[in-house]
Amino acid sequence: MNKIAANTALTATAIVLPCGMLIAATIIIIRRNTNLLDKITGDMRTSTKGINLIKQYERCRLTAYKDSVGIWTIGYGHTSGVKQGDTCTADQAESYFKSDLRTAENAINTMGVELTQNQFDALVSFVFNLGVGNFKSSTLYKKIKANPNDPTISDEFSKWKYAGGKELTGLLNRRNAESGLYFA
């Protein structure tokens, strides 16, 4: 059962049963304890190695800045709702990071393929940087869906080294690190 189905089933149970309030409270507790829900659904989470990889390339900035393609960004690469002049605390940056990380993890978990922890971590880093839409429309995604151990997947990472039409050394380094981790 995937996470969405598990959440839907739990929510439906809360609505149908007479003691729905108690069940709804239980659902909230389970959702807050993601480790328990992950065990139920079989979802993977990013390891410390994967988190360190992402943070190495994202670096925390507490004042909004324009990234290499002109998108306002804050914290560890957080872009949602960010505008010029925004600031955040280190705790807020960490909260944004966890939320953005969960979005990337969920995108990988919904692929329906069995991955090693290193493969999962590498893909989360990729999605964290490029977004779910870019990932799902990529040849990288298609190749992983077909065969997650296809050696030509390595070439697909390096195709994503451009920002604003320019090849960036930092992006090439990140793609090489992700590919290296994927095949480690």
JOKA-V609019 format. One line per field, one symbol per residue. psi: psi as a letter, one per 30 degrees, with the letter a starting at -180 (. if undefined). burial: # if it has 24 or more other C-alpha atoms within 12 Angstrom, else .. A space follows every 10 residues. Layout:
psi = ???
burial = ???
This chain:
psi = kleeeeeeee eeeeeekehe eeeeeeeeee efifeeeeee fgkllkleee eeeefefekk kfkklkafgg kkllbigkfj gklkfkllle eeeeeeeeee eeeeeeeefg fglklleeee eeeeeeeeef leeeefglee eeeeeejfgk ffeeeeeffh gkkhgkkkee eeeeeeeeee eeg.
burial = ..#...#..# #......... ...#..#... #.....##.. #.####...# #.###.##.# #####.#... .########. .#.....#.. ..##.###.# ########## #...#.#### ########## ##..#....# #.###..#.. ..##.##### #......... ##.####### ###.
